[in-house]
Amino acid sequence: MAYQYPNKQEILLAKVKGKTGKISDKTHEEHLKLYTGYVNKTNAILKELEALAATLDPANPAHANQIYSEIRSRKVDLTFALGGVINHEIYFMNLGGKGGEPTGKVAELIQQSFGSFEAFKKDLKATGIAARGWVWTGYDPKTGLLFNYIGDAQNTFPVWGVKPILALDVYEHAYYADFYTARAAYIDEFMNHIDWDNVNANLGL
Protein backbone atom coordinates (compact mmCIF):
# COMPACT_ATOMS: atom_id res chain seq x y z
CA MET A 1 0.00 0.00 0.00
CA ALA A 2 1.31 3.44 -0.94
CA TYR A 3 2.66 5.55 1.91
CA GLN A 4 0.30 8.37 2.89
CA TYR A 5 1.72 11.57 4.32
CA PRO A 6 0.00 12.79 7.50
CA ASN A 7 -1.71 16.17 7.49
CA LYS A 8 -0.01 18.22 10.22
CA GLN A 9 -2.20 21.29 9.77
CA GLU A 10 -3.37 21.44 13.39
CA ILE A 11 0.15 20.91 14.73
CA LEU A 12 1.57 23.63 12.49
CA LEU A 13 -1.18 26.11 13.35
CA ALA A 14 -0.66 25.50 17.06
CA LYS A 15 3.06 26.20 16.58
CA VAL A 16 2.42 29.73 15.27
CA LYS A 17 -1.00 30.80 16.57
CA GLY A 18 -0.74 34.08 18.44
CA LYS A 19 3.05 34.01 18.18
CA THR A 20 3.94 35.84 14.96
CA GLY A 21 3.01 39.46 15.57
CA LYS A 22 1.80 41.22 12.43
CA ILE A 23 1.67 37.94 10.49
CA SER A 24 -1.89 37.18 11.47
CA ASP A 25 -3.50 33.94 12.55
CA LYS A 26 -6.00 34.41 9.72
CA THR A 27 -3.15 34.42 7.20
CA HIS A 28 -1.74 31.25 8.75
CA GLU A 29 -5.14 29.55 8.64
CA GLU A 30 -5.62 30.36 4.95
CA HIS A 31 -2.00 29.46 4.20
CA LEU A 32 -2.39 26.07 5.83
CA LYS A 33 -5.36 25.28 3.60
CA LEU A 34 -2.87 25.34 0.72
CA TYR A 35 -0.58 23.03 2.70
CA THR A 36 -3.47 20.60 3.18
CA GLY A 37 -4.03 20.66 -0.57
CA TYR A 38 -0.41 19.64 -1.11
CA VAL A 39 -0.76 16.77 1.36
CA ASN A 40 -3.89 15.53 -0.39
CA LYS A 41 -2.34 15.85 -3.85
CA THR A 42 0.84 14.05 -2.77
CA ASN A 43 -1.12 11.14 -1.35
CA ALA A 44 -3.34 10.92 -4.43
CA ILE A 45 -0.33 10.79 -6.76
CA LEU A 46 1.32 8.08 -4.66
CA LYS A 47 -1.83 5.97 -4.96
CA GLU A 48 -1.94 6.57 -8.72
CA LEU A 49 1.69 5.52 -9.10
CA GLU A 50 1.04 2.38 -7.09
CA ALA A 51 -1.89 1.48 -9.35
CA LEU A 52 0.10 2.29 -12.48
CA ALA A 53 2.97 0.04 -11.38
CA ALA A 54 0.81 -3.05 -11.83
CA THR A 55 0.56 -2.53 -15.60
CA LEU A 56 3.59 -0.33 -16.25
CA ASP A 57 5.36 -0.97 -19.56
CA PRO A 58 8.43 1.25 -20.14
CA ALA A 59 8.28 0.37 -23.86
CA ASN A 60 4.78 1.86 -24.14
CA PRO A 61 5.05 5.57 -25.08
CA ALA A 62 1.76 6.28 -23.32
CA HIS A 63 3.35 5.08 -20.10
CA ALA A 64 6.81 6.60 -20.43
CA ASN A 65 8.16 9.27 -22.76
CA GLN A 66 9.72 12.67 -22.18
CA ILE A 67 7.08 14.75 -23.97
CA TYR A 68 3.98 13.57 -22.15
CA SER A 69 3.24 10.27 -20.46
CA GLU A 70 1.56 8.92 -17.37
CA ILE A 71 4.87 8.41 -15.60
CA ARG A 72 6.29 11.82 -16.53
CA SER A 73 3.20 13.77 -15.49
CA ARG A 74 2.89 12.02 -12.14
CA LYS A 75 6.60 12.04 -11.30
CA VAL A 76 6.91 15.77 -12.02
CA ASP A 77 3.68 16.56 -10.17
CA LEU A 78 4.90 14.51 -7.21
CA THR A 79 8.01 16.68 -6.78
CA PHE A 80 5.84 19.81 -6.79
CA ALA A 81 3.20 18.48 -4.39
CA LEU A 82 5.63 16.81 -1.99
CA GLY A 83 7.84 19.89 -2.10
CA GLY A 84 4.79 21.87 -1.03
CA VAL A 85 4.33 19.56 1.94
CA ILE A 86 7.93 19.59 3.14
CA ASN A 87 8.57 23.27 2.43
CA HIS A 88 5.57 24.41 4.43
CA GLU A 89 6.32 22.10 7.34
CA ILE A 90 9.81 23.59 7.63
CA TYR A 91 8.44 27.15 7.29
CA PHE A 92 5.78 26.87 9.97
CA MET A 93 8.02 25.00 12.40
CA ASN A 94 10.63 27.76 11.95
CA LEU A 95 8.12 30.31 13.26
CA GLY A 96 6.56 30.97 16.66
CA GLY A 97 9.79 31.89 18.39
CA LYS A 98 11.12 35.12 19.86
CA GLY A 99 13.42 36.02 16.98
CA GLY A 100 16.33 38.17 18.00
CA GLU A 101 19.90 36.95 17.91
CA PRO A 102 20.41 33.32 16.86
CA THR A 103 21.59 30.79 19.38
CA GLY A 104 23.65 27.62 19.50
CA LYS A 105 25.61 26.20 16.59
CA VAL A 106 23.55 28.22 14.10
CA ALA A 107 24.85 31.43 15.68
CA GLU A 108 28.43 30.21 15.25
CA LEU A 109 27.85 29.23 11.63
CA ILE A 110 26.20 32.55 10.78
CA GLN A 111 29.24 34.34 12.16
CA GLN A 112 31.61 32.11 10.19
CA SER A 113 29.58 32.23 6.98
CA PHE A 114 28.46 35.87 6.85
CA GLY A 115 30.73 37.71 9.27
CA SER A 116 27.87 38.92 11.44
CA PHE A 117 24.18 38.40 12.12
CA GLU A 118 23.44 41.78 10.55
CA ALA A 119 25.14 40.68 7.33
CA PHE A 120 23.11 37.45 7.37
CA LYS A 121 19.84 39.38 7.79
CA LYS A 122 20.77 41.75 4.98
CA ASP A 123 21.56 38.86 2.64
CA LEU A 124 18.41 36.94 3.59
CA LYS A 125 16.23 40.01 3.03
CA ALA A 126 17.77 40.76 -0.36
CA THR A 127 17.35 37.13 -1.37
CA GLY A 128 13.73 37.25 -0.23
CA ILE A 129 13.01 40.34 -2.29
CA ALA A 130 14.65 38.75 -5.34
CA ALA A 131 12.89 35.37 -5.00
CA ARG A 132 9.58 34.41 -6.58
CA GLY A 133 8.53 31.73 -4.11
CA TRP A 134 10.95 30.51 -1.46
CA VAL A 135 14.17 31.46 0.28
CA TRP A 136 16.30 28.88 2.04
CA THR A 137 19.18 29.03 4.45
CA GLY A 138 21.11 25.86 3.74
CA TYR A 139 24.01 24.11 5.43
CA ASP A 140 26.66 22.81 3.03
CA PRO A 141 28.50 19.88 4.68
CA LYS A 142 31.31 20.17 2.11
CA THR A 143 32.28 23.65 3.28
CA GLY A 144 30.77 23.59 6.75
CA LEU A 145 29.10 26.93 5.98
CA LEU A 146 25.62 28.38 5.54
CA PHE A 147 24.29 30.23 2.52
CA ASN A 148 20.96 31.70 1.43
CA TYR A 149 19.48 30.60 -1.87
CA ILE A 150 16.33 30.95 -3.96
CA GLY A 151 13.62 28.40 -4.66
CA ASP A 152 11.19 29.91 -7.15
CA ALA A 153 8.68 27.04 -6.94
CA GLN A 154 7.87 24.16 -4.61
CA ASN A 155 10.32 21.92 -6.50
CA THR A 156 13.06 24.37 -7.51
CA PHE A 157 16.02 24.75 -7.13
CA PRO A 158 17.36 21.88 -5.01
CA VAL A 159 21.05 21.86 -4.16
CA TRP A 160 22.10 18.25 -3.67
CA GLY A 161 23.60 17.46 -0.30
CA VAL A 162 22.69 20.82 1.23
CA LYS A 163 20.45 20.67 4.30
CA PRO A 164 17.72 23.35 4.46
CA ILE A 165 17.48 24.70 8.00
CA LEU A 166 15.42 27.88 7.55
CA ALA A 167 12.54 28.44 5.12
CA LEU A 168 11.02 31.78 4.16
CA ASP A 169 7.87 31.67 2.04
CA VAL A 170 7.65 34.81 -0.12
CA TYR A 171 4.67 33.82 -2.23
CA GLU A 172 2.04 36.56 -1.85
CA HIS A 173 -0.33 34.21 -0.02
CA ALA A 174 2.12 34.21 2.90
CA TYR A 175 1.88 37.95 3.52
CA TYR A 176 -0.40 39.96 1.21
CA ALA A 177 -3.45 40.05 3.51
CA ASP A 178 -1.32 41.58 6.27
CA PHE A 179 1.31 43.58 4.37
CA TYR A 180 -0.13 44.08 0.86
CA THR A 181 2.89 44.61 -1.42
CA ALA A 182 5.30 45.41 1.42
CA ARG A 183 7.29 42.20 1.19
CA ALA A 184 10.32 43.74 2.92
CA ALA A 185 8.19 44.54 5.99
CA TYR A 186 6.91 40.97 6.02
CA ILE A 187 10.47 39.64 5.94
CA ASP A 188 11.38 41.89 8.87
CA GLU A 189 8.41 40.53 10.84
CA PHE A 190 9.36 36.97 9.91
CA MET A 191 12.81 37.60 11.38
CA ASN A 192 11.21 38.86 14.60
CA HIS A 193 9.54 35.50 15.21
CA ILE A 194 12.07 32.85 14.17
CA ASP A 195 12.32 29.87 16.51
CA TRP A 196 16.09 29.47 16.64
CA ASP A 197 15.78 26.26 18.66
CA ASN A 198 13.94 24.73 15.72
CA VAL A 199 16.53 26.01 13.25
CA ASN A 200 19.26 24.42 15.38
CA ALA A 201 17.29 21.17 15.46
CA ASN A 202 17.11 21.22 11.66
CA LEU A 203 20.86 21.71 11.52
CA GLY A 204 21.38 18.69 13.74
CA LEU A 205 25.02 19.39 14.62
C-alpha positions in Angstrom: 0.0 0.0 0.0 1.3 3.4 -0.9 2.7 5.6 1.9 0.3 8.4 2.9 1.7 11.6 4.3 0.0 12.8 7.5 -1.7 16.2 7.5 0.0 18.2 10.2 -2.2 21.3 9.8 -3.4 21.4 13.4 0.2 20.9 14.7 1.6 23.6 12.5 -1.2 26.1 13.3 -0.7 25.5 17.1 3.1 26.2 16.6 2.4 29.7 15.3 -1.0 30.8 16.6 -0.7 34.1 18.4 3.1 34.0 18.2 3.9 35.8 15.0 3.0 39.5 15.6 1.8 41.2 12.4 1.7 37.9 10.5 -1.9 37.2 11.5 -3.5 33.9 12.6 -6.0 34.4 9.7 -3.1 34.4 7.2 -1.7 31.2 8.7 -5.1 29.6 8.6 -5.6 30.4 5.0 -2.0 29.5 4.2 -2.4 26.1 5.8 -5.4 25.3 3.6 -2.9 25.3 0.7 -0.6 23.0 2.7 -3.5 20.6 3.2 -4.0 20.7 -0.6 -0.4 19.6 -1.1 -0.8 16.8 1.4 -3.9 15.5 -0.4 -2.3 15.9 -3.8 0.8 14.0 -2.8 -1.1 11.1 -1.4 -3.3 10.9 -4.4 -0.3 10.8 -6.8 1.3 8.1 -4.7 -1.8 6.0 -5.0 -1.9 6.6 -8.7 1.7 5.5 -9.1 1.0 2.4 -7.1 -1.9 1.5 -9.3 0.1 2.3 -12.5 3.0 0.0 -11.4 0.8 -3.1 -11.8 0.6 -2.5 -15.6 3.6 -0.3 -16.3 5.4 -1.0 -19.6 8.4 1.2 -20.1 8.3 0.4 -23.9 4.8 1.9 -24.1 5.1 5.6 -25.1 1.8 6.3 -23.3 3.3 5.1 -20.1 6.8 6.6 -20.4 8.2 9.3 -22.8 9.7 12.7 -22.2 7.1 14.8 -24.0 4.0 13.6 -22.2 3.2 10.3 -20.5 1.6 8.9 -17.4 4.9 8.4 -15.6 6.3 11.8 -16.5 3.2 13.8 -15.5 2.9 12.0 -12.1 6.6 12.0 -11.3 6.9 15.8 -12.0 3.7 16.6 -10.2 4.9 14.5 -7.2 8.0 16.7 -6.8 5.8 19.8 -6.8 3.2 18.5 -4.4 5.6 16.8 -2.0 7.8 19.9 -2.1 4.8 21.9 -1.0 4.3 19.6 1.9 7.9 19.6 3.1 8.6 23.3 2.4 5.6 24.4 4.4 6.3 22.1 7.3 9.8 23.6 7.6 8.4 27.1 7.3 5.8 26.9 10.0 8.0 25.0 12.4 10.6 27.8 11.9 8.1 30.3 13.3 6.6 31.0 16.7 9.8 31.9 18.4 11.1 35.1 19.9 13.4 36.0 17.0 16.3 38.2 18.0 19.9 36.9 17.9 20.4 33.3 16.9 21.6 30.8 19.4 23.7 27.6 19.5 25.6 26.2 16.6 23.6 28.2 14.1 24.9 31.4 15.7 28.4 30.2 15.2 27.8 29.2 11.6 26.2 32.5 10.8 29.2 34.3 12.2 31.6 32.1 10.2 29.6 32.2 7.0 28.5 35.9 6.9 30.7 37.7 9.3 27.9 38.9 11.4 24.2 38.4 12.1 23.4 41.8 10.5 25.1 40.7 7.3 23.1 37.5 7.4 19.8 39.4 7.8 20.8 41.7 5.0 21.6 38.9 2.6 18.4 36.9 3.6 16.2 40.0 3.0 17.8 40.8 -0.4 17.4 37.1 -1.4 13.7 37.2 -0.2 13.0 40.3 -2.3 14.7 38.7 -5.3 12.9 35.4 -5.0 9.6 34.4 -6.6 8.5 31.7 -4.1 11.0 30.5 -1.5 14.2 31.5 0.3 16.3 28.9 2.0 19.2 29.0 4.4 21.1 25.9 3.7 24.0 24.1 5.4 26.7 22.8 3.0 28.5 19.9 4.7 31.3 20.2 2.1 32.3 23.7 3.3 30.8 23.6 6.8 29.1 26.9 6.0 25.6 28.4 5.5 24.3 30.2 2.5 21.0 31.7 1.4 19.5 30.6 -1.9 16.3 30.9 -4.0 13.6 28.4 -4.7 11.2 29.9 -7.1 8.7 27.0 -6.9 7.9 24.2 -4.6 10.3 21.9 -6.5 13.1 24.4 -7.5 16.0 24.7 -7.1 17.4 21.9 -5.0 21.1 21.9 -4.2 22.1 18.2 -3.7 23.6 17.5 -0.3 22.7 20.8 1.2 20.4 20.7 4.3 17.7 23.3 4.5 17.5 24.7 8.0 15.4 27.9 7.6 12.5 28.4 5.1 11.0 31.8 4.2 7.9 31.7 2.0 7.7 34.8 -0.1 4.7 33.8 -2.2 2.0 36.6 -1.8 -0.3 34.2 0.0 2.1 34.2 2.9 1.9 38.0 3.5 -0.4 40.0 1.2 -3.5 40.0 3.5 -1.3 41.6 6.3 1.3 43.6 4.4 -0.1 44.1 0.9 2.9 44.6 -1.4 5.3 45.4 1.4 7.3 42.2 1.2 10.3 43.7 2.9 8.2 44.5 6.0 6.9 41.0 6.0 10.5 39.6 5.9 11.4 41.9 8.9 8.4 40.5 10.8 9.4 37.0 9.9 12.8 37.6 11.4 11.2 38.9 14.6 9.5 35.5 15.2 12.1 32.9 14.2 12.3 29.9 16.5 16.1 29.5 16.6 15.8 26.3 18.7 13.9 24.7 15.7 16.5 26.0 13.3 19.3 24.4 15.4 17.3 21.2 15.5 17.1 21.2 11.7 20.9 21.7 11.5 21.4 18.7 13.7 25.0 19.4 14.6 
